[in-house]
Amino acid sequence: MGKKVLVTGGCGFIGRQVVEELLGNGYSVAVLDNLVEQVHGDSPPRQHPRAEYYIGDVRDSALVRNALGDADYVIHLAAEVGVGQSMYEIARYVGANDLATAVLLECLIERPVRRIVVASSMSVYGEGLYESVDGTRFARARRCKERLKAQQWDPVDAEGKPLKPLATDEEKPVDLASIYALTKYAQEKAVLIFGEAYPVEAVALRLFNVFGPGQALSNPYTGVLANFASRLANRQRPLIFEDGQQKRDFVNVQDVARAFRLALESGEAAGQVINIGSGKAYTIRQVSELLAEAMGLDIQPEILGRLRSGDIRHCFADISKARELLGFEPSHLLEDAVGEFAEWVRTTDAVDNAAKMRQQLEARGLVS
């Protein structure tokens, strides 16, 4: 049986680690990536000597067919990433994420593979899962504008009583709060629908906040930990919206890469949507302070007390399904791996673009 994988977006932060994981486990790999400047800057990323590379856009069907070659599997990572930016560069995100996925799937009709694994996102959940004081499960919690204007950040029930955040499982209904989330859900559903119609098994992994060495520190839309790192590396205070007590799940890129390999190999994963996270909740302020300490800096975050359009309050992963179907267990928790990340940041040039990002959002009325 062949073991060749086409990895779209294989030059990106997650993609490079996935390529390493696959090559280290007996797969051969082809990579298709358009090397978007916002992610890669002016310097092309290092290419692995044992992988094949095809440089260009997934929307180029001729290039996709060429890159597919004799591949047995596809891992589809190629996407524009950024909740805030997606709210004003709408055509860019829909084109790069959804149209590109459509082109890839059309190519797979002509040249099918055994399985495609697509990178989805925790952003499709909107707010995470909550329960009321009497134990009632709230799967569609929403924050009202009046409370947000009063800087009352946490969602409440219909009687104004507080809701307790719970680990979010895959049974929670999708509740899209940004254009980015919309495009990721469209990617996920397109791949799963395709897998039902054609003889190609399909799996969607909903990734939570991925961190680790190799992130694009100069891209302010790449993720909160990278954003904090670029600020701290330039001796600037990390910028935190709301009050910093919002909770997220941070999962190491090495664990994510292993999850993609397991998703290729697990027979039970076919047709499934699976959370990939650490299974732990961290406040955003806590993350900032952990990173500053690891970098040996006494720099406190700047708490903005303002709301960014498209943001949600709490969302962290229930990974029971990943454990059951994939045998997945995270092995690089944030508190243990932040030192390695900080050491890598020290050796990397990081242009701080966080203030520019904030200005772009404010200019379009996306910060209140």
C-alpha positions in Angstrom: 0.0 0.0 0.0 1.3 3.4 -0.9 2.0 6.0 1.7 2.3 9.3 -0.2 0.6 12.4 1.2 -0.1 15.8 -0.5 0.0 18.5 2.1 -1.5 21.8 1.0 -0.1 24.7 3.0 2.8 22.5 3.8 5.3 25.4 4.1 3.2 27.1 6.9 3.7 26.9 10.6 1.5 23.8 11.1 2.3 22.4 7.6 6.1 22.2 8.2 5.6 20.2 11.4 3.1 17.9 9.6 5.6 17.3 6.9 8.3 16.4 9.5 5.8 14.1 11.3 4.9 12.2 8.1 8.4 11.8 6.9 9.5 10.5 10.3 6.8 7.9 10.1 7.5 6.3 6.7 5.4 8.5 4.4 6.5 10.3 1.3 5.3 13.9 1.0 4.5 16.4 -1.7 3.8 20.0 -0.6 1.7 22.6 -2.3 2.0 26.2 -1.0 1.7 29.7 -2.4 4.1 31.3 0.1 1.8 34.2 1.0 3.9 37.2 2.0 1.9 38.0 5.2 2.9 34.6 6.6 6.4 34.0 5.1 7.7 37.5 4.6 10.4 38.1 1.9 12.4 35.0 2.8 11.1 31.6 1.4 10.9 28.9 4.1 13.3 26.1 4.3 12.3 23.1 2.1 12.7 19.6 3.4 15.2 17.8 1.2 13.0 14.6 1.2 9.8 16.3 0.1 8.5 17.4 -3.3 7.4 21.1 -3.6 4.9 22.8 -5.8 4.7 26.5 -5.4 1.4 28.2 -6.3 -2.2 28.6 -5.5 -4.7 25.8 -4.7 -7.1 27.6 -7.0 -4.9 26.7 -9.9 -6.4 23.3 -10.9 -3.6 22.4 -13.3 -1.1 22.9 -10.5 -3.2 20.9 -8.1 -3.5 18.0 -10.5 0.2 18.0 -11.0 0.9 18.1 -7.2 -1.6 15.3 -6.6 0.5 13.0 -8.8 0.3 9.5 -7.3 -0.7 10.7 -3.8 -2.7 8.3 -1.6 -3.8 10.9 0.9 -4.4 14.7 1.2 -3.9 16.8 4.3 -5.6 20.2 3.4 -4.1 23.0 5.6 -4.0 25.8 3.0 -6.0 28.7 4.3 -6.0 32.4 5.2 -6.0 32.7 9.0 -7.2 35.6 11.1 -10.6 36.4 12.7 -10.1 40.1 12.7 -8.7 40.5 9.2 -11.4 38.3 7.8 -14.0 40.8 8.8 -12.8 43.3 6.2 -10.8 41.3 3.7 -13.9 39.1 3.0 -13.3 38.2 -0.6 -9.7 37.2 0.2 -10.7 34.8 2.9 -13.7 33.3 1.0 -11.5 32.9 -2.1 -8.4 31.4 -0.4 -10.4 29.1 1.9 -13.6 28.1 0.2 -13.0 28.5 -3.5 -9.6 26.8 -3.1 -11.2 23.9 -1.3 -13.7 23.5 -4.1 -11.0 23.4 -6.7 -9.1 20.8 -4.8 -12.2 18.6 -4.4 -13.0 18.9 -8.1 -9.5 17.6 -8.8 -10.1 14.7 -6.5 -13.1 13.6 -8.6 -10.7 13.0 -11.5 -7.9 11.8 -9.3 -9.3 10.3 -6.0 -7.2 9.5 -3.0 -8.0 7.2 -0.1 -8.6 9.9 2.5 -8.6 13.7 2.9 -8.1 15.3 6.3 -9.0 19.0 6.4 -8.0 21.6 9.0 -11.1 23.1 10.5 -11.2 25.5 13.5 -12.6 25.9 17.0 -13.9 29.3 15.7 -16.9 27.5 14.2 -18.3 27.0 17.6 -18.6 30.7 18.3 -19.0 30.8 22.1 -18.1 27.6 23.8 -20.3 25.4 25.8 -21.9 26.7 29.1 -24.2 25.5 31.9 -26.5 27.5 34.2 -26.4 27.4 38.0 -29.1 24.6 37.8 -27.0 22.5 35.4 -28.9 23.3 32.2 -26.6 23.1 29.2 -26.3 26.2 27.1 -25.1 25.4 23.6 -25.8 28.8 22.0 -24.8 31.3 24.6 -24.7 34.9 23.3 -23.4 38.1 24.8 -25.8 41.1 24.5 -24.6 44.5 23.3 -25.9 46.4 26.4 -23.8 44.2 28.8 -20.7 44.5 26.5 -21.0 48.3 26.4 -20.9 48.2 30.3 -17.8 45.9 30.1 -19.8 43.0 31.5 -18.0 40.4 29.4 -19.4 37.1 30.5 -22.6 35.7 29.0 -25.6 35.2 31.3 -28.9 33.3 31.1 -32.3 34.8 30.4 -32.6 35.9 34.0 -29.2 37.5 34.1 -27.6 34.7 36.1 -24.0 33.8 35.4 -23.2 30.9 33.1 -20.3 28.5 33.8 -18.0 27.7 30.8 -17.6 24.0 30.1 -15.2 22.1 27.8 -16.7 22.2 24.3 -17.4 18.9 22.6 -18.3 18.2 19.0 -22.0 17.9 19.8 -22.2 21.7 20.4 -24.0 23.3 17.4 -22.0 25.5 15.2 -22.5 29.3 15.9 -20.5 31.4 13.5 -19.2 34.7 14.8 -16.7 35.8 12.1 -16.1 35.5 8.3 -13.1 33.4 9.1 -15.3 31.0 11.1 -17.8 30.9 8.2 -15.1 30.0 5.7 -13.6 27.3 7.9 -17.0 25.7 8.4 -17.6 25.8 4.6 -14.3 24.1 4.1 -15.2 21.4 6.7 -18.6 20.8 5.4 -17.5 20.7 1.7 -14.9 18.1 2.5 -17.3 15.9 4.5 -20.1 16.2 1.9 -17.6 15.2 -0.8 -16.5 12.2 1.3 -20.1 11.0 1.5 -20.6 11.3 -2.3 -17.3 9.9 -3.6 -15.1 7.0 -2.7 -12.8 9.3 -0.7 -12.8 9.1 3.1 -13.0 12.5 4.8 -12.0 13.7 8.3 -12.2 17.2 9.7 -10.0 18.3 12.6 -11.2 21.3 14.6 -8.0 22.9 15.8 -7.9 25.0 18.9 -5.2 27.7 19.4 -1.9 26.2 18.0 1.4 27.3 19.4 5.1 26.4 19.1 8.4 27.3 17.5 8.0 28.4 13.8 5.0 30.7 14.1 5.0 33.8 11.9 5.8 36.3 14.7 5.4 39.3 12.4 1.9 38.4 11.3 -0.4 39.9 13.9 -3.3 37.6 12.7 -1.4 34.3 13.2 -2.4 33.7 16.8 -2.5 35.3 20.2 0.7 33.6 21.6 2.7 34.7 18.6 1.3 38.2 18.9 2.3 38.4 22.5 5.7 37.1 21.7 6.4 39.7 19.0 5.3 42.4 21.5 7.5 41.1 24.3 10.5 40.6 22.0 10.3 44.3 21.2 9.9 45.2 24.9 6.3 46.2 24.3 3.3 45.3 26.5 1.0 42.6 25.0 -2.4 44.0 24.0 -5.4 42.2 25.4 -9.0 42.9 24.5 -11.7 42.8 27.2 -10.4 42.1 30.6 -8.0 39.2 29.9 -10.1 36.6 31.7 -11.4 35.0 28.6 -10.5 31.4 28.4 -8.9 29.5 25.5 -7.2 26.1 24.8 -3.6 26.1 23.6 -2.3 23.0 21.8 1.3 22.5 20.8 2.1 22.2 17.1 3.9 18.9 17.6 0.7 17.4 19.1 -1.3 18.8 16.2 1.0 17.3 13.6 0.7 13.9 15.3 -3.1 14.3 15.3 -3.1 14.8 11.5 -1.1 11.6 11.1 -3.4 9.7 13.4 -6.3 11.0 11.4 -4.9 9.4 8.3 -4.4 6.1 10.0 -7.5 5.6 12.1 -10.2 3.6 10.4 -12.8 4.9 13.0 -12.0 8.6 12.1 -13.6 8.4 8.6 -16.5 10.8 8.3 -15.9 12.4 11.7 -15.4 15.9 13.0 -12.8 15.8 15.9 -11.5 18.5 18.3 -7.8 18.8 18.6 -6.7 20.7 21.7 -4.9 20.3 25.0 -8.1 19.7 26.9 -7.1 22.5 29.3 -8.3 26.1 29.7 -6.0 29.1 30.2 -7.0 32.8 30.6 -5.5 35.1 28.0 -3.9 37.2 30.8 -2.4 34.0 32.3 -0.9 33.1 28.9 0.7 36.6 28.6 2.2 36.3 32.0 3.5 32.8 31.4 5.3 33.9 28.3 6.8 37.0 29.8 8.2 35.0 32.7 9.6 32.4 30.3 11.3 35.2 28.3 12.7 36.7 31.5 10.8 39.9 31.2 8.8 41.9 33.8 6.3 43.3 31.4 2.6 43.3 32.2 0.0 43.2 29.5 -2.1 46.2 28.5 -5.7 45.4 29.3 -7.7 47.4 26.7 -11.2 46.9 28.1 -12.5 46.9 24.6 -14.3 44.4 22.4 -13.1 43.2 19.0 -15.8 42.3 16.5 -15.9 38.5 16.0 -14.4 37.6 19.3 -16.0 35.2 21.8 -15.6 34.9 25.5 -14.7 31.3 26.4 -14.0 28.3 24.3 -11.8 25.3 25.2 -11.8 21.8 24.0 -13.3 18.5 25.2 -10.9 16.0 23.5 -12.6 12.8 24.5 -13.5 12.0 20.9 -9.8 12.5 19.8 -8.7 10.2 22.6 -11.3 7.5 21.6 -11.0 7.6 17.8 -7.4 8.6 17.3 -5.7 7.5 20.4 -4.6 11.1 20.7 -3.1 12.4 23.9 -1.4 15.8 24.1 2.2 15.6 25.4 3.4 19.2 25.2 1.2 21.3 27.5 1.6 25.1 27.4 3.1 25.4 30.9 5.7 22.8 30.1 6.5 23.9 26.5 6.4 27.7 26.8 10.1 27.7 27.7 11.1 26.1 24.4 8.8 28.6 22.6 10.4 31.5 24.4 13.9 30.2 23.6 13.0 30.1 19.9 11.5 33.6 20.0 14.9 34.9 21.3 16.6 33.7 18.2 14.0 35.1 15.8 13.4 38.5 14.3 9.9 39.6 15.2 8.4 42.8 13.7 5.7 44.1 16.1 2.6 44.7 14.0 0.0 44.4 16.8 -0.5 48.2 16.9 -1.0 48.3 13.2 -3.6 45.5 13.4 -5.4 47.4 16.1 -5.5 50.6 14.0 -6.8 48.7 11.0 -9.6 47.2 13.0 -10.5 50.5 14.7 -10.5 52.4 11.4 -13.3 50.0 10.2 -15.3 50.2 13.4 -14.5 46.7 14.4 -13.3 47.6 17.9 -15.8 49.0 20.4 
